[in-house]
Amino acid sequence: MHKLNRFSLSCCAAGVLLAVTTSAHAVSVPINNPGFESGWDDWTDTDPSAISGESYSGNSSAKITGSAGRVEQTVSVDANTDYRLSVYVKGSGKIGAMVSGTEHSTTGGGSSFEEVAVEFNSGSATSVTLFAAYDGAEGRVDDFFLETTDGGVDPDPPVGNVDCTGVSDLAISSASDDGTNDGHVPANTIDGDLADSSRWSSDGNGKWISYDLGQLSKVNEIQALWYKGDSRSAYFDIDTSADNTNWTSVLVNGQSSGSSSSYETHALLESEARYVRITGYGNSSNTWNSIIETKIGGCTEGSTDPEPPAPGSLDPNLPPSGNFDLLDWSLGVPVDNNNDGKSDTIKDIELSGGYEHSDWFYTGSDGGMVFKAPIDAPKTSTNTSYTRSELREMLRRGDTSISTQGINDNNWVFSSYSSSDKSAAGGIDGELNATLKVDHVTTTGDTSQRGRVIIGQIHAKNDEPARLYYRLLPGHSKGSVYLAHEPGNGNSEQWYNMIGDRSSSASEPADGIALGEIFSYSIKVVANQLTVTIYRDGKADVVQSVDMSNSGYHDGTDQYMYFKAGVYNQNNTGDGNDYVQATFYSLSKTHDGYSY
């Protein structure tokens, strides 16, 4: 096993949907004395700044304590290349790069050192100046790191219905500002009305309008119809954010032409974002900021609509591993044949070699992969009281010399982790896609437990950043879907209703999912942003985003990650023969930095 900087793996029907794609290695750019271990050598510092003995790694960092404080270094780069600068910041700081006189920057930091990153394109420049500067309070910066982000080779598009090779208009779910408009409100800019009266207007330097895309997307341009755009130039900056808190600069010192009464296109530094903010600085005639209509271009990336297998592509005469690549998984089954007091695990090599069992893991008559877990069966471990028939991700692909635990080649981490953790892990960030139907849920036992089953998870060392539930209450024909996020720092679980309600006394959801109804889900993490999406033919996608910045999964406490998929029975009170069952028709996952 080896690691690359970009990798896409699709674990679908073998020979039908299986695809492995790698791209060229990202290239790191040499930075002299990146952690200030040699004091100010190779850096230009502007007071008030000093060398600090408090550091993220090594023995030193740079401390910046006043409004003029700044450190910078000029490095050589390739022209017309995408780069990512990352710096560890404690307290408060602005980091960025000056490229041909244009600043690309972002701010961040916290009570401990946190990774802060900004991306930019070098344009025609062959050198750029990297910097860190004061941002309202004392801050420390350490471990500057610069690398290319494009690698020169584009990976194949992910399996699914989203084509990211071109630019298309993204759906905008809402628009907002700080409330100081003159009565021409933000919603006017997304109503499709091109009349001058249907505009947003706000007077003053630094007034902003923000757009919510509803899900994470790749954003790379804005088309704006500026009010009086044929007689004056508007001045503005554009920033994007995944969480509406941490912002990345994607266009600085923007200016409209002053000679167009039509849409004007403004190219942006590509970023993955849910929110797009335009900050205005008046125009060539006065201090007003006014936009008639806005379009945002890019590609939906919050999740990829899983592509169900073509009819007949799954062979009902084969074991599950004949239709799905299962070497990347182990299987927890509801039986204890080795008498160790907990349910058995079918290891990756055995599972991929044709394992099946007619009671809890087998190929259905339509070729789907069937998971079944009865109430009366051995539990996974002493830490749970529920049974499961569930896959556990295993990036080691049969290499038993690699431990199943820890930050290593078997597990993955978030891109918000330290550079050393990301280097040690088998993958960075990730997305799990599945197409399935729930065949049966429990109907006996306590009302608080009837009908509920977990169908997909992200599991950490001890906790679960994501658990996706399906629940059908007795007497209902349509079930609900909801999400649980369990922080890794002991804070309370967070619950999110996606379709219907998770309550044991909830009304039947009018738009719920019936037993036997095929649907798809995506569970995706980028840095500390979790996005879960439910897809159904002929219906709007249902998207739930969770900001995990304060959930304790990026603090160096060995919080490794792995996906799980199948059925995890959430009823231990009913009749022993009662059970949960689901059939999966596709299963795929992707990670940055993973190959085999």
N, C-alpha and C positions, 0 to 999 in steps of 0.2 A: 504494500500500500504506500502511496505517496500523495503529497498534497500539492495542489495547484491553486492559483489565485481565482480561478473561475471554473465552475463545473456544474453541469446539469445532468441529473440522473432521473430517468423515468422508469419506475418499477411496475410496468403494466404487463399486458399479455406478452409472453415471450414470443419473439419472432413477429409480433404484430405491432405493439406500441413501445417496445423496449428501445431506448435511444441513449447513447452515452456521448457527450460532447464536451470537449475541453477547448480552452483558448490559450493564447500565448501567455507566458508569465508576465505579471505586472513587474515593473522595473522600479527599484528604489533609487532615489537621487542622493548622492553623498552630501551630508551636511557636516561641517566641521564642528567638533565639540558640541553635539546636539543636546547634551544633558548638563552643560556648564561645569563639568568635572575639572576643567582647566580654567576656571574663572571666566573672564571675558574674552579669552583667546578666540579670535575669528568672529567675534560679535561686536557690533557698535551699540553701546548703551547710552541712554539719555536719562539723566537724573530726574526725579528721584527713583533710582533702582539700585539694587545691591545683590550680591551673591548670598544665598541663604543655605544654611545647613539642613533645612527641612526639604526633603525631596521625595519624588515618586519612586525613583530608583537611583542607585549610586549614593553619593554623599552631598550633592549640591543641586540647587535650582536657582532660577532668577526671580528675585522679589521686586515687584513694582508697586510703589506706594503713593504716587501722586499723579495728577492729571497730565503731566508732561512725560511721565515715565514710559520708556519704550526700549526694546531690544530688537535688533534686526541683523540679518545676514543675507548677502546676495549669493545665489547659487546658479549653476548652469543647468538649463533645461533644453529639451527639444521643442522646436516650433510646432504649432498646431497639434498639441497633445493635451489630453485631459489628465489632470493631476489631483491628488487628494493630500492635503496637509493635515496631520493630526498632532496635537500637543496636549499634554496633561496639565490641567489647570486646577489649582486650589484657591478658593476665595472667589475672586472675580477677575476676568481678563478678556481682552479681545485679541484674537489671533487671525492671521491672514497672510495674503501675498499681494504685493504691488506688481502689476503686470502692465508694462508700457503706460504707466501713469494712472492706471485704473486699480482701485482697491477691491479685493475680494476678501471678505472677512465675516466672522461670526463671533459671538460672545458666549461665555459659559463659565463653569466652575462650580464648586460646592464646598461643603465642610471638609471633604477629603478630596484628594486629587481625582479629577474626572477627565476622561478623554473628550476633547473638543475637536471637531474636524470641519474643514471647509474644502470644497472642490472648485476648480477653476480650469480654464483652458489657456494655454500659453499664447495662442494667436501667433503672431509673427515674431514674438520675443524668443531669444535664446538664453536669457537670464531673467530671473525674477528675484525680488527681495522678500524674504520671509520675515515676519515680525510678530511680536506680542506687545500689547500696549495696555495702559490703564483703562479700566471700565467701571468707574464709580466707587471702587473700594479696593483695598489692598489685595493683591493676588500674587501667586507664585506659578511659574511655568517651568515645565521640564519635558525632556525627551521629545524634541522636534523630530518628526518623521514625514518624509515626502515620497510618494510613489505614484506611478502612472495608474490610471483607472481603466484605460481602454485596452491595453495589451496589444493593440494592433489587429486583433482578430475578434470578430463578434461571435458570441455563442449562438447556436441555433435557437430560434424562438421556442418558448416552453410549449409542451403539449397542451392544447386547449384552443379556445375560440378567440384569443386576443393576439393580434398581429402588431408587434411593436416596431416593425421596420419602417413605418411612415408616421406622419403626424395627423392626428384627427382631433376634432373638437371633443373635449371632455365635458361630461355632465357637471353642472354647477348646482349644488343643492340649495345654497343660500348665500347671501351677501350681507355684510355688516360694516359698521364704522364706529367711531367713538361717540356718536350721537350729536355732533356739532354741525351737522348739515343744515342747510337753509330750508328744509322741507322737501328738497329733491333727494329722496332716500336711496340707499344702496340697491334695493330690490329693483329700481328702475333700470339698472344696467344689465339685468338678466331677464327682462320681460319680453324681449324681441321687438319692442316698439322703438323705431329709429327717429321719432320726432324729437325736436330739441327740448320740448317740455318734459320728456321722459328721460331724465338724466339724474346723476348724482352730482351734487355740488357742495363743497365745503371750503370756507375761506381761511387761509392761513398756512404758514410754513409747517410742514410735517404732518399734515392731515392725511389720514389713510382710509382705504377701503379694502376689505378682506373678503376672500371667496373661499367657501368650503366645498370641496369636491366630493365629500361623502366617503371617500376611501383613498388609500394611498395610490398615487399615480405617478408615472414618469411625466414630468412637466418640462417642456423645452421652448414654449413660445406663448406670447400673449398677443391677441389682436384687439386693439382698442379703437372705438369710434369716439374721438375726442370732440367735445363741444367747441364749436367755432374753430375746428381743426384746420380750416383753410385760411385762417387769418391770424393765428397766433400759435406759438410753440409751447407745449406743456413740458414741465420739468419734473422728473420723478425717479424713484428707486423702486426696485421690486425684490421682495424676499419671499422665501417659501419655508414651510414648516410641516413636519409630520405630526406634531402634537399641539400646535397652536401656542406653544411656549418658547421653544428653542427655534430660532430663525436663522436661515442661511441666505446670504446675499447672492442673488442670481443676475442682477443687473444694477449697475451703479451709474449715476449721472445720465439716466435715460432722457431722451428729448424727442418729442414728436416733430414732424417735418414743418408744420406751420403752413402747409400748402395743400392739404388733402381734406376733402369732406367725406372720405370713405374710411373703412377700417385701415389701420396701419399695423403692420406686423412687427413685433419687437422680439428678437431672438433672445433666449435666456440660457444661462448655464444650466445644463440638464440636472435635475434633482428629483429625488423620490419624495413626494410631498402630498399632503391632503389639503393644506391651506396655502393660498397665494395672496400676498398683500402688496398693494400699490401705495406707496407713500409719495404724496405730491408736495412740490415746492413752488407752487404758483405757475405762472406762465409769462410769456414775453410781454404781456400787456398789464397784468395786475397779479394779485395774490390768490386768485381763485383756482381751485382744482375741480375740474368738471369732466365727467365721462358720460356719454350717452349709452353706450353698450360695450360689453366686454365678452370676448371669447378666449378660452384657455386651451392651448393645444398640447398634445402629448399622447400618452398611452396609458391605459389603466394598468396598474401594477400592484394594487392592493392584494390581489389574488388572481389566479388564472382559472378561468372557467374550465373545469376538468372535462376532457373529451371522452364520452362513453365509448367503449369498444364497438366496432362495427358488428351488426348482426351476424352471428355465426362464427365470430373470431375466437370465442371461448369454447373449448372442446369439452363437453360434459363427460367424455370418456377418460379424461386425464385427471391425475391428482392436482390439487391447487398449484403446486410448483410447476406443472406443465403449462399453465396459463399465466402465471405470475412469477417474476423473478423474486424468489424468497431468500436468497443468500444474504440479503441485507437485513434479515429479521430472525428473531427467535420467537417461539410461541409458548405462552402460558396456557396450560390446559387444566380443566377441572377434574383432575384425578391424581391420586398419590400412589403410583405403582411401586415407588422405592421406599415407601413407608417412613418418610422423614418428617411427617406431620404437616406438610404443606404441599400445594399443588406442584405438579411436575413442569419442567421446562423442556421443550423440544428445541435443541440447539440448532444454530443456523445451518450447519452442514447436513444434519439429518432432515431438517425441514425442507431444504432445497432439493434433497435427494428423493422426494416422493412421499413424504409422510402424509398420512391422512387417517382419520378415524370417523367411523360412520355415525358416532353420537355427537361429536362436538366440533369437528373440523373436516370438511369434505367439499367436494365439487357437486353443486346442485344440478338439476336436470337441464338448466339453461346455461350451464358452464360457469356460473358465478361461484365465488369462494364463500362458503357458509361457515359462520361462527355460531356456536350455541353454548350457553352456560346455565345449567339448572341451579336452583337454590341450594339443594342438598348435595354439596360436593366439597372437596378440600379447598381451603382458601390459599391465596398466593403466599402469604407469610403471616407472621404473628402481628403485623402492623395493619392488617385489614380483616374485615369480617364479611367480605363479599367475594363471590366467585367470578371467574372470567375465562373466556377463550379469546385471547388477545395477542396480537403481534407486538413485539418490542424491537425497536430499531437497533441494528448492530452494524455499524460502519466498518468493522474489522473484516467482514466478509469471510468468515471461517478461519481467520488467523488467530488461533487460541492462545498464542503467546501474548496477545494484547488483552489486558484486563477489561472486563465489562464495566468497571467503575472508574471514576476519576476523569479529569480533563486530559484526554489522550486520543489516540486515533480511532477509538470506538464511539466517541460521543462528540457533541458539538456545543458551541458557545455563541453568545450574542456578539455582534460587532462592537458593542460598547465595552467589551472586556479589554484587559490589558494586552499589549502586543505579545507578551510572553505566553499568555493563556491562549490567544488566537493562534499562535505558532504551534502550540502543543496539541490543539484540538484537531479532531478529524474533519470538522466542517465549521463554517461560520454562518450564523443566521440560518433560516430554513423555511420551507413551505411544504406542507403535506396536503395533497389533493386526493379525494376519494369520491367515487360514485357508488351508491348503495341503495338498498331498501331495508327497512326494518320489518321482519316477518312476524315476530311475536314478542309480546312483553308480558310481565307477570300480572296476574289478575287477583291474586290472593295475598293475605298478610295485612300488615298495618296500612292504613290509608296514606300515611306519610311516605310509603316506599313503593306502593303499587305502580307498575307501569313505567318505571324509569330505568334507563340504561345509558352508559357512557359509550360513545361510538368513536371517539378520537381524543387524543391527549398530546400535550407536551409535558413530559415528566422531567423534573430536575433531580438533584441528589436525594432530597427528602420530600419535596413538595411538587405541586403541579401548577406551572404557570397557566396552563389551559386544560380544561376538561369540557368537552362538548357533549351535552345530554340530549337524548330524545325521550319524551314522556307522553304516554297515552293513558288518560284516566279512565277508570271503569265507566261504561255507558257512553263514552265518546267515540266517534268514528275518526276524528282528526286529532293528531297529537301536536305537542309544542316542542320547540327547540330552544335551549338556553345554554349559556356559557358561564363557567366558574373560573375565576382567576385567584389562585392562592399565592400570596406573596411569600418570599423566602426569608422574611425577617420577622415572622411571628405576628404580623398584622392580620386583621380579620379578612376572611375571604370576601371577594367581590363577586356579585351575581348580576348577570345581564340577560334579560329576556330578549330573544331574537324573533321567535314566532310564537305567539300565544304567551302563556304565563306559567311559571314553574310551580305555582301554588297547588297544593293538594285539593283545594276547593275551587280552582279556577274554572271559569266558563269555557266551553269548547271553543277553540280558536276558529273563526270563520275561514281563515287562510291557513289552517294547519295542514299537517302531512299525515296521510292515512297509512296504515299498515300495508305493505306491498307497493307503496308509491315510490318510484325511483327519484332520488335527488342527489345533489353533490354538495360537498363542502371543501373549503380551503382553510387551513390554519397556518398563518404566516407570521414570522417575526423578522423585523429589520431593526437592529440595535435594540432599543427598549420599547419599540412599538409593536404591539400584538394586534393583528387584524384577522378576524374570522368572517367568512362569507358563506352564505347558503345560496345555492343555485337551484332553480326549477324551471323546466321548459314552460315558456309562455308567461312567466311571472317575473317581477322585478327582483333583482338580487337583494338579499338582506345582509347588511354589513354591520359589524360591531368592532370598534377599535378600542384598545385599552393601552393607556400610557403606563409602562412598567418602570419608569425612572426611579420611583421610590419604593420598589418592591424587593430590593435587596438581592437582585440577581446579577449584579455587576461589581461586587465589592471584593473579589478575590477570595471567596470562601469555598472554592471547589464546587461551585454550582454548575455541574455539567448537565447537558440536555440530551433527550432522545424522544422521538415520536412513538406513539402507540396507536394502534387501530384494531378494531374488532368489536367485541361486546364485553363490557364490564358490568355485570349484573349489580344493580343498586337496591336489591331487595333480599334481605336475609330473614324475613319473618313469615313468609308464606309457606304453602305446601311444598314439600321437598322436591316434588316432580315438576313444579312450576318453573318456567325458564324464560330466558330472553334469547332472541335469534336474529341475525342480520345476514344479508348476502351482499358481498362487495363485487362490483363489476369492473372497477379500475382502482388502482392505487399507485400514486406517484409522489415523489419527494425530490426536492432540490436543496443543495447547500452550496454556498461559496467555499472554495478551497478544498473540495473533496473529489478524489478520484480513486480508482482501483485498477 
